[in-house]
Amino acid sequence: MKTIFVVFTIAMYFSCHTAPNKEVKEKNTRVLVATDKTRKTNDTIQLNYNNLTNQDQANYILKAKSLKSSTDACLPNGKRSYELEVTLTNLSNDTLKYVDWSCNHIIWCVDDKSIWIGDDTFCIECNAQVIKTFSIPPHKSTEFDLLLGLPPNVKATLIKFRAGVILERVVKPADFAFYNRHFTDSDFFDLSKQTQNAIWSDEITIP
C-alpha cells in the first residue's frame, strides 16, 4: 500500500495572484470557474485552461471563517500549524465543476511564501492518486478544512495573508479528458501552476 502524506510545501512553490471576494453557506467537497482563453505554459505548448473572467471573479467567492492552533498528530517536527476553515460559494446560476487530485489536493495556495497550506491533516494514506471532478450547485456553498504550516523562525503575529484556490473549470467532457491527460502525464504540480485561475479569500491574520 502506497502511503502519501499531504504536501504542504505547495504554497511555497506556487504563490497565486488575483483578486479578493464575498460570501454565503452550506457544506461538503470542492469547487471551480472560468472562460475559454488560450495561454502559453512553461513548456511552450498552447493549452486551453478555461481561464477565469471578471464575471467569474464576481460569482465565485472564497471566504475565510476561522483560524486556530492545530494539534495534528502527524505534523513534522519543528513546524507549527493552524486550522483554517474556508467557504467557497457559487453565486452563479450554473453548477460549477472543477478538477483536483483525489488525495493530495494541491489546488490550495496562499499569497505569503513563508506559509504552507493543504488538507486538514498530514495523516493521509492514498492508494490511488487520480484527477477527479468536483462540483458545487448554483447558489450553494461548500466548506473546506485546511491546515496551515509555519516554520519555527517565523513570527506568526506579523503574518497577514489570503488563501486561494485554483479552479480549472470542466465545461464539457472533453475538458476533463484534456486535464486528465495533461496533468497526469506532466509534472505532478502542473495543476498548481495555473494561478491565472485562482480566486482569493479576504485577508487573514494568524493569532
DRENPA-3360 file (N, C-alpha, C; in nm, 2 decimals, always signed):
BEGIN
1 = MKTIFVVF = +0.08/-0.12/+0.00/+0.00/+0.00/+0.00/+0.09/+0.12/+0.00 ~ +0.06/+0.21/-0.09/+0.14/+0.33/-0.11/+0.09/+0.44/-0.01 ~ +0.18/+0.49/+0.07/+0.14/+0.59/+0.16/+0.18/+0.73/+0.11 ~ +0.09/+0.82/+0.10/+0.13/+0.96/+0.05/+0.09/+1.06/+0.16 ~ +0.18/+1.13/+0.21/+0.15/+1.23/+0.31/+0.11/+1.36/+0.23 ~ +0.02/+1.43/+0.29/-0.03/+1.55/+0.22/+0.08/+1.65/+0.20 ~ +0.09/+1.71/+0.09/+0.20/+1.80/+0.06/+0.17/+1.94/+0.10 ~ +0.24/+2.00/+0.20/+0.21/+2.13/+0.24/+0.31/+2.24/+0.20;
9 = TIAMYFSC = +0.40/+2.19/+0.12/+0.50/+2.29/+0.06/+0.45/+2.36/-0.06 ~ +0.33/+2.32/-0.10/+0.28/+2.37/-0.23/+0.28/+2.52/-0.24 ~ +0.23/+2.58/-0.13/+0.22/+2.73/-0.13/+0.35/+2.80/-0.14 ~ +0.46/+2.73/-0.09/+0.59/+2.79/-0.10/+0.64/+2.79/-0.25 ~ +0.60/+2.69/-0.32/+0.65/+2.68/-0.46/+0.56/+2.76/-0.56 ~ +0.43/+2.77/-0.53/+0.34/+2.83/-0.62/+0.25/+2.93/-0.56 ~ +0.30/+3.06/-0.55/+0.22/+3.16/-0.49/+0.12/+3.21/-0.59 ~ +0.00/+3.24/-0.55/-0.11/+3.28/-0.65/-0.14/+3.43/-0.64;
17 = HTAPNKEV = -0.18/+3.49/-0.76/-0.20/+3.63/-0.76/-0.33/+3.66/-0.84 ~ -0.43/+3.72/-0.78/-0.56/+3.75/-0.85/-0.63/+3.85/-0.76 ~ -0.77/+3.84/-0.75/-0.84/+3.94/-0.68/-0.93/+3.88/-0.56 ~ -0.96/+3.96/-0.46/-1.04/+3.91/-0.34/-1.19/+3.88/-0.38 ~ -1.27/+3.86/-0.28/-1.41/+3.82/-0.30/-1.52/+3.85/-0.18 ~ -1.64/+3.78/-0.18/-1.75/+3.80/-0.08/-1.80/+3.67/+0.00 ~ -1.94/+3.63/+0.01/-1.97/+3.51/+0.09/-2.11/+3.44/+0.07 ~ -2.15/+3.34/+0.16/-2.28/+3.26/+0.17/-2.26/+3.13/+0.25;
25 = KEKNTRVL = -2.36/+3.01/+0.25/-2.34/+2.90/+0.33/-2.39/+2.76/+0.29 ~ -2.34/+2.65/+0.34/-2.36/+2.51/+0.33/-2.23/+2.43/+0.34 ~ -2.23/+2.29/+0.30/-2.11/+2.22/+0.34/-2.08/+2.09/+0.27 ~ -1.96/+2.06/+0.23/-1.91/+1.93/+0.18/-1.79/+1.90/+0.10 ~ -1.77/+1.94/-0.03/-1.64/+1.90/-0.10/-1.55/+2.01/-0.16 ~ -1.55/+2.02/-0.30/-1.46/+2.12/-0.37/-1.52/+2.19/-0.48 ~ -1.45/+2.29/-0.55/-1.52/+2.38/-0.65/-1.44/+2.45/-0.76 ~ -1.52/+2.52/-0.86/-1.44/+2.58/-0.97/-1.51/+2.68/-1.07;
33 = VATDKTRK = -1.44/+2.74/-1.17/-1.48/+2.85/-1.26/-1.39/+2.89/-1.38 ~ -1.45/+2.97/-1.48/-1.36/+3.03/-1.58/-1.42/+3.06/-1.72 ~ -1.35/+3.12/-1.82/-1.39/+3.14/-1.96/-1.27/+3.09/-2.05 ~ -1.31/+3.05/-2.17/-1.21/+2.99/-2.26/-1.11/+3.09/-2.31 ~ -0.98/+3.07/-2.29/-0.88/+3.16/-2.32/-0.75/+3.07/-2.34 ~ -0.68/+3.09/-2.44/-0.56/+3.01/-2.46/-0.44/+3.08/-2.40 ~ -0.35/+3.01/-2.33/-0.24/+3.07/-2.27/-0.12/+2.98/-2.30 ~ +0.00/+3.04/-2.29/+0.12/+2.96/-2.32/+0.18/+2.92/-2.19;
41 = TNDTIQLN = +0.20/+2.79/-2.17/+0.26/+2.73/-2.05/+0.41/+2.73/-2.06 ~ +0.48/+2.70/-1.95/+0.62/+2.70/-1.94/+0.68/+2.61/-2.05 ~ +0.61/+2.50/-2.08/+0.67/+2.41/-2.18/+0.64/+2.45/-2.32 ~ +0.58/+2.57/-2.34/+0.55/+2.63/-2.47/+0.44/+2.57/-2.55 ~ +0.37/+2.48/-2.49/+0.25/+2.41/-2.55/+0.13/+2.50/-2.53 ~ +0.05/+2.53/-2.64/-0.07/+2.61/-2.63/-0.18/+2.52/-2.57 ~ -0.23/+2.56/-2.45/-0.33/+2.48/-2.39/-0.45/+2.57/-2.34 ~ -0.57/+2.52/-2.35/-0.69/+2.59/-2.31/-0.73/+2.55/-2.17;
49 = YNNLTNQD = -0.72/+2.65/-2.08/-0.74/+2.62/-1.93/-0.88/+2.68/-1.89 ~ -0.96/+2.72/-1.98/-1.09/+2.79/-1.94/-1.06/+2.90/-1.83 ~ -0.98/+2.99/-1.87/-0.94/+3.09/-1.77/-1.05/+3.17/-1.71 ~ -1.03/+3.22/-1.59/-1.13/+3.30/-1.52/-1.15/+3.43/-1.58 ~ -1.28/+3.48/-1.58/-1.31/+3.61/-1.63/-1.34/+3.70/-1.51 ~ -1.36/+3.83/-1.54/-1.40/+3.92/-1.43/-1.53/+3.88/-1.37 ~ -1.63/+3.83/-1.46/-1.76/+3.79/-1.41/-1.74/+3.66/-1.32 ~ -1.65/+3.57/-1.35/-1.63/+3.46/-1.27/-1.58/+3.50/-1.13;
57 = QANYILKA = -1.49/+3.60/-1.13/-1.44/+3.65/-1.00/-1.55/+3.71/-0.92 ~ -1.65/+3.76/-0.98/-1.76/+3.82/-0.90/-1.86/+3.71/-0.85 ~ -1.87/+3.60/-0.93/-1.97/+3.49/-0.90/-1.92/+3.39/-0.80 ~ -1.78/+3.37/-0.79/-1.73/+3.27/-0.71/-1.65/+3.33/-0.59 ~ -1.69/+3.30/-0.47/-1.64/+3.37/-0.35/-1.57/+3.27/-0.26 ~ -1.45/+3.31/-0.21/-1.38/+3.23/-0.12/-1.37/+3.31/+0.01 ~ -1.43/+3.26/+0.12/-1.44/+3.33/+0.25/-1.37/+3.25/+0.36 ~ -1.28/+3.32/+0.43/-1.21/+3.25/+0.54/-1.30/+3.27/+0.66;
65 = KSLKSSTD = -1.32/+3.16/+0.74/-1.41/+3.17/+0.85/-1.35/+3.17/+0.99 ~ -1.24/+3.09/+1.00/-1.18/+3.07/+1.14/-1.04/+3.03/+1.12 ~ -0.96/+3.06/+1.23/-0.82/+3.02/+1.23/-0.78/+2.99/+1.37 ~ -0.73/+2.87/+1.40/-0.69/+2.83/+1.54/-0.57/+2.74/+1.53 ~ -0.50/+2.73/+1.64/-0.39/+2.64/+1.65/-0.43/+2.49/+1.63 ~ -0.35/+2.42/+1.56/-0.38/+2.28/+1.52/-0.31/+2.18/+1.62 ~ -0.36/+2.06/+1.64/-0.30/+1.96/+1.72/-0.28/+1.83/+1.63 ~ -0.25/+1.85/+1.50/-0.23/+1.74/+1.41/-0.12/+1.65/+1.46;
73 = ACLPNGKR = -0.15/+1.52/+1.49/-0.05/+1.43/+1.54/+0.06/+1.40/+1.44 ~ +0.03/+1.42/+1.31/+0.13/+1.38/+1.21/+0.21/+1.50/+1.16 ~ +0.20/+1.61/+1.23/+0.28/+1.73/+1.19/+0.43/+1.71/+1.21 ~ +0.51/+1.74/+1.10/+0.65/+1.72/+1.11/+0.71/+1.80/+1.22 ~ +0.82/+1.75/+1.28/+0.88/+1.82/+1.39/+0.93/+1.96/+1.35 ~ +0.91/+2.05/+1.45/+0.96/+2.19/+1.43/+0.87/+2.28/+1.36 ~ +0.75/+2.23/+1.32/+0.66/+2.32/+1.25/+0.53/+2.34/+1.33 ~ +0.49/+2.47/+1.33/+0.36/+2.50/+1.39/+0.25/+2.49/+1.29;
81 = SYELEVTL = +0.13/+2.46/+1.33/+0.02/+2.45/+1.23/-0.10/+2.51/+1.29 ~ -0.19/+2.56/+1.19/-0.31/+2.62/+1.23/-0.43/+2.57/+1.14 ~ -0.54/+2.55/+1.20/-0.66/+2.50/+1.13/-0.73/+2.62/+1.07 ~ -0.76/+2.61/+0.94/-0.83/+2.72/+0.87/-0.96/+2.67/+0.80 ~ -1.07/+2.73/+0.83/-1.19/+2.69/+0.77/-1.23/+2.80/+0.66 ~ -1.25/+2.75/+0.54/-1.29/+2.84/+0.43/-1.42/+2.80/+0.37 ~ -1.49/+2.89/+0.31/-1.62/+2.86/+0.24/-1.61/+2.91/+0.10 ~ -1.64/+2.82/+0.00/-1.64/+2.85/-0.14/-1.79/+2.86/-0.18;
89 = TNLSNDTL = -1.83/+2.97/-0.24/-1.97/+2.99/-0.27/-1.98/+3.02/-0.42 ~ -2.09/+2.95/-0.48/-2.12/+2.97/-0.62/-2.24/+3.06/-0.63 ~ -2.23/+3.18/-0.67/-2.34/+3.28/-0.68/-2.40/+3.27/-0.82 ~ -2.35/+3.19/-0.91/-2.40/+3.19/-1.05/-2.52/+3.10/-1.06 ~ -2.58/+3.09/-1.17/-2.70/+3.01/-1.20/-2.66/+2.87/-1.25 ~ -2.53/+2.84/-1.26/-2.49/+2.72/-1.32/-2.40/+2.64/-1.21 ~ -2.41/+2.51/-1.22/-2.33/+2.42/-1.14/-2.18/+2.44/-1.18 ~ -2.10/+2.46/-1.08/-1.95/+2.47/-1.10/-1.89/+2.33/-1.09;
97 = KYVDWSCN = -1.81/+2.30/-1.19/-1.73/+2.18/-1.19/-1.58/+2.21/-1.21 ~ -1.50/+2.14/-1.13/-1.35/+2.17/-1.15/-1.28/+2.05/-1.11 ~ -1.15/+2.05/-1.15/-1.07/+1.93/-1.12/-0.97/+1.95/-1.01 ~ -0.93/+1.83/-0.94/-0.83/+1.83/-0.84/-0.79/+1.68/-0.83 ~ -0.67/+1.66/-0.76/-0.63/+1.53/-0.74/-0.71/+1.46/-0.63 ~ -0.72/+1.33/-0.63/-0.81/+1.26/-0.53/-0.75/+1.25/-0.39 ~ -0.62/+1.26/-0.38/-0.55/+1.25/-0.25/-0.49/+1.38/-0.21 ~ -0.38/+1.42/-0.27/-0.31/+1.54/-0.23/-0.37/+1.66/-0.31;
105 = HIIWCVDD = -0.46/+1.73/-0.24/-0.53/+1.83/-0.30/-0.44/+1.96/-0.31 ~ -0.38/+1.98/-0.43/-0.28/+2.08/-0.44/-0.33/+2.21/-0.51 ~ -0.46/+2.23/-0.51/-0.51/+2.35/-0.58/-0.52/+2.46/-0.48 ~ -0.49/+2.44/-0.35/-0.49/+2.55/-0.25/-0.36/+2.62/-0.24 ~ -0.36/+2.75/-0.21/-0.24/+2.83/-0.21/-0.26/+2.95/-0.12 ~ -0.15/+3.02/-0.09/-0.16/+3.14/-0.01/-0.07/+3.24/-0.08 ~ -0.09/+3.37/-0.05/+0.00/+3.48/-0.11/+0.12/+3.52/-0.02 ~ +0.16/+3.43/+0.07/+0.27/+3.45/+0.15/+0.36/+3.32/+0.15;
113 = KSIWIGDD = +0.48/+3.33/+0.09/+0.56/+3.21/+0.07/+0.62/+3.15/+0.19 ~ +0.60/+3.21/+0.31/+0.65/+3.15/+0.43/+0.55/+3.05/+0.49 ~ +0.43/+3.04/+0.43/+0.33/+2.95/+0.48/+0.30/+2.84/+0.39 ~ +0.28/+2.72/+0.45/+0.24/+2.60/+0.37/+0.09/+2.59/+0.39 ~ +0.02/+2.54/+0.29/-0.12/+2.52/+0.31/-0.16/+2.39/+0.24 ~ -0.26/+2.31/+0.30/-0.31/+2.19/+0.24/-0.43/+2.14/+0.31 ~ -0.46/+2.01/+0.29/-0.57/+1.95/+0.36/-0.56/+1.95/+0.51 ~ -0.66/+1.90/+0.58/-0.67/+1.92/+0.72/-0.59/+1.83/+0.81;
121 = TFCIECNA = -0.50/+1.75/+0.75/-0.41/+1.67/+0.83/-0.29/+1.62/+0.75 ~ -0.18/+1.59/+0.81/-0.07/+1.52/+0.74/-0.09/+1.37/+0.74 ~ -0.19/+1.32/+0.82/-0.21/+1.18/+0.84/-0.30/+1.12/+0.73 ~ -0.25/+1.12/+0.61/-0.34/+1.07/+0.50/-0.27/+0.96/+0.42 ~ -0.34/+0.85/+0.40/-0.29/+0.74/+0.32/-0.37/+0.74/+0.19 ~ -0.30/+0.71/+0.08/-0.36/+0.72/-0.05/-0.32/+0.60/-0.14 ~ -0.42/+0.52/-0.19/-0.38/+0.41/-0.27/-0.40/+0.44/-0.42 ~ -0.47/+0.55/-0.45/-0.50/+0.58/-0.59/-0.50/+0.73/-0.61;
129 = QVIKTFSI = -0.39/+0.79/-0.66/-0.38/+0.93/-0.69/-0.43/+0.96/-0.83 ~ -0.55/+1.01/-0.85/-0.60/+1.04/-0.98/-0.67/+1.17/-0.99 ~ -0.68/+1.23/-1.11/-0.76/+1.35/-1.13/-0.90/+1.32/-1.12 ~ -0.98/+1.41/-1.05/-1.12/+1.39/-1.03/-1.19/+1.52/-1.06 ~ -1.33/+1.51/-1.08/-1.41/+1.63/-1.10/-1.49/+1.65/-0.97 ~ -1.49/+1.78/-0.92/-1.57/+1.81/-0.80/-1.67/+1.92/-0.84 ~ -1.77/+1.94/-0.77/-1.87/+2.04/-0.81/-1.95/+2.11/-0.70 ~ -2.01/+2.23/-0.73/-2.09/+2.30/-0.63/-2.22/+2.35/-0.71;
137 = PPHKSTEF = -2.34/+2.32/-0.66/-2.46/+2.36/-0.73/-2.48/+2.51/-0.73 ~ -2.57/+2.56/-0.81/-2.59/+2.71/-0.82/-2.64/+2.76/-0.68 ~ -2.59/+2.87/-0.64/-2.63/+2.94/-0.52/-2.61/+2.85/-0.39 ~ -2.51/+2.77/-0.39/-2.47/+2.69/-0.28/-2.33/+2.71/-0.24 ~ -2.29/+2.67/-0.12/-2.15/+2.68/-0.07/-2.10/+2.55/-0.02 ~ -1.97/+2.54/-0.02/-1.90/+2.42/+0.04/-1.79/+2.47/+0.13 ~ -1.78/+2.40/+0.25/-1.68/+2.43/+0.35/-1.56/+2.34/+0.33 ~ -1.44/+2.39/+0.35/-1.32/+2.32/+0.35/-1.24/+2.34/+0.47;
145 = DLLLGLPP = -1.18/+2.23/+0.53/-1.09/+2.24/+0.65/-0.95/+2.23/+0.59 ~ -0.87/+2.33/+0.61/-0.73/+2.33/+0.56/-0.64/+2.34/+0.68 ~ -0.51/+2.31/+0.65/-0.41/+2.32/+0.75/-0.30/+2.41/+0.70 ~ -0.26/+2.50/+0.79/-0.15/+2.60/+0.75/-0.03/+2.55/+0.83 ~ +0.09/+2.56/+0.77/+0.21/+2.53/+0.84/+0.31/+2.65/+0.84 ~ +0.37/+2.67/+0.95/+0.47/+2.78/+0.96/+0.60/+2.73/+1.01 ~ +0.71/+2.78/+0.95/+0.84/+2.74/+1.00/+0.86/+2.80/+1.14 ~ +0.94/+2.74/+1.22/+0.96/+2.78/+1.36/+1.02/+2.92/+1.38;
153 = NVKATLIK = +1.09/+2.97/+1.28/+1.16/+3.10/+1.29/+1.07/+3.22/+1.24 ~ +0.95/+3.19/+1.20/+0.86/+3.30/+1.16/+0.77/+3.34/+1.27 ~ +0.76/+3.47/+1.29/+0.67/+3.53/+1.39/+0.53/+3.53/+1.34 ~ +0.44/+3.44/+1.39/+0.31/+3.43/+1.34/+0.23/+3.56/+1.35 ~ +0.25/+3.64/+1.45/+0.17/+3.76/+1.48/+0.19/+3.87/+1.37 ~ +0.30/+3.85/+1.30/+0.33/+3.95/+1.19/+0.28/+3.92/+1.06 ~ +0.21/+3.80/+1.05/+0.17/+3.75/+0.92/+0.02/+3.78/+0.89 ~ +0.00/+3.84/+0.78/-0.13/+3.86/+0.72/-0.13/+3.80/+0.58;
161 = FRAGVILE = -0.23/+3.72/+0.54/-0.22/+3.66/+0.41/-0.37/+3.63/+0.36 ~ -0.37/+3.59/+0.24/-0.50/+3.55/+0.18/-0.49/+3.40/+0.13 ~ -0.59/+3.32/+0.15/-0.59/+3.19/+0.10/-0.65/+3.19/-0.04 ~ -0.60/+3.10/-0.13/-0.65/+3.10/-0.27/-0.68/+2.96/-0.31 ~ -0.77/+2.94/-0.41/-0.80/+2.81/-0.47/-0.79/+2.82/-0.62 ~ -0.72/+2.73/-0.68/-0.71/+2.73/-0.83/-0.82/+2.65/-0.89 ~ -0.90/+2.71/-0.97/-1.02/+2.65/-1.03/-1.00/+2.62/-1.18 ~ -0.99/+2.50/-1.21/-0.99/+2.46/-1.35/-1.12/+2.40/-1.39;
169 = RVVKPADF = -1.20/+2.48/-1.46/-1.34/+2.45/-1.48/-1.36/+2.34/-1.59 ~ -1.45/+2.25/-1.56/-1.49/+2.15/-1.66/-1.63/+2.19/-1.71 ~ -1.63/+2.23/-1.84/-1.75/+2.28/-1.91/-1.81/+2.16/-1.99 ~ -1.73/+2.08/-2.05/-1.78/+1.97/-2.13/-1.68/+1.85/-2.11 ~ -1.73/+1.73/-2.14/-1.65/+1.61/-2.12/-1.51/+1.62/-2.17 ~ -1.49/+1.68/-2.29/-1.36/+1.70/-2.34/-1.26/+1.77/-2.25 ~ -1.31/+1.86/-2.17/-1.23/+1.94/-2.08/-1.17/+1.84/-1.98 ~ -1.25/+1.75/-1.92/-1.19/+1.66/-1.82/-1.09/+1.57/-1.89;
177 = AFYNRHFT = -1.12/+1.52/-2.00/-1.03/+1.43/-2.07/-0.89/+1.50/-2.10 ~ -0.90/+1.63/-2.13/-0.78/+1.71/-2.16/-0.70/+1.73/-2.03 ~ -0.77/+1.77/-1.92/-0.70/+1.79/-1.79/-0.64/+1.66/-1.74 ~ -0.71/+1.55/-1.75/-0.67/+1.42/-1.71/-0.54/+1.38/-1.78 ~ -0.54/+1.40/-1.91/-0.43/+1.36/-1.99/-0.31/+1.45/-1.96 ~ -0.33/+1.58/-1.96/-0.22/+1.68/-1.95/-0.16/+1.67/-1.81 ~ -0.24/+1.68/-1.70/-0.19/+1.69/-1.57/-0.13/+1.56/-1.52 ~ -0.19/+1.45/-1.57/-0.14/+1.32/-1.53/-0.01/+1.28/-1.60;
185 = DSDFFDLS = +0.01/+1.32/-1.73/+0.13/+1.29/-1.80/+0.25/+1.39/-1.77 ~ +0.22/+1.50/-1.71/+0.32/+1.60/-1.69/+0.36/+1.61/-1.54 ~ +0.43/+1.71/-1.50/+0.47/+1.73/-1.36/+0.35/+1.73/-1.27 ~ +0.36/+1.65/-1.16/+0.25/+1.64/-1.06/+0.19/+1.77/-1.02 ~ +0.28/+1.88/-1.01/+0.24/+2.01/-0.96/+0.18/+2.10/-1.07 ~ +0.17/+2.06/-1.20/+0.13/+2.15/-1.30/-0.01/+2.21/-1.28 ~ -0.10/+2.14/-1.21/-0.23/+2.19/-1.18/-0.22/+2.31/-1.09 ~ -0.12/+2.31/-1.00/-0.10/+2.42/-0.90/-0.04/+2.54/-0.97;
193 = KQTQNAIW = +0.02/+2.53/-1.09/+0.08/+2.64/-1.16/-0.02/+2.73/-1.23 ~ -0.15/+2.69/-1.24/-0.24/+2.76/-1.32/-0.30/+2.88/-1.23 ~ -0.21/+2.97/-1.19/-0.25/+3.07/-1.10/-0.34/+3.18/-1.16 ~ -0.35/+3.18/-1.29/-0.44/+3.27/-1.36/-0.59/+3.23/-1.33 ~ -0.61/+3.11/-1.28/-0.74/+3.06/-1.24/-0.76/+3.05/-1.09 ~ -0.70/+3.14/-1.02/-0.72/+3.14/-0.87/-0.82/+3.25/-0.83 ~ -0.90/+3.21/-0.72/-0.98/+3.31/-0.66/-0.93/+3.32/-0.51 ~ -0.95/+3.43/-0.44/-0.89/+3.46/-0.31/-0.99/+3.49/-0.20;
201 = SDEITIP = -0.95/+3.46/-0.08/-1.03/+3.49/+0.04/-1.00/+3.63/+0.08 ~ -1.07/+3.68/+0.18/-1.04/+3.80/+0.24/-0.90/+3.79/+0.32 ~ -0.84/+3.89/+0.37/-0.72/+3.88/+0.44/-0.73/+3.82/+0.58 ~ -0.64/+3.73/+0.62/-0.64/+3.66/+0.74/-0.52/+3.70/+0.82 ~ -0.53/+3.71/+0.96/-0.42/+3.74/+1.04/-0.40/+3.61/+1.13 ~ -0.28/+3.56/+1.14/-0.26/+3.44/+1.23/-0.26/+3.49/+1.37 ~ -0.34/+3.43/+1.46/-0.35/+3.48/+1.60/-0.22/+3.44/+1.68;
% end
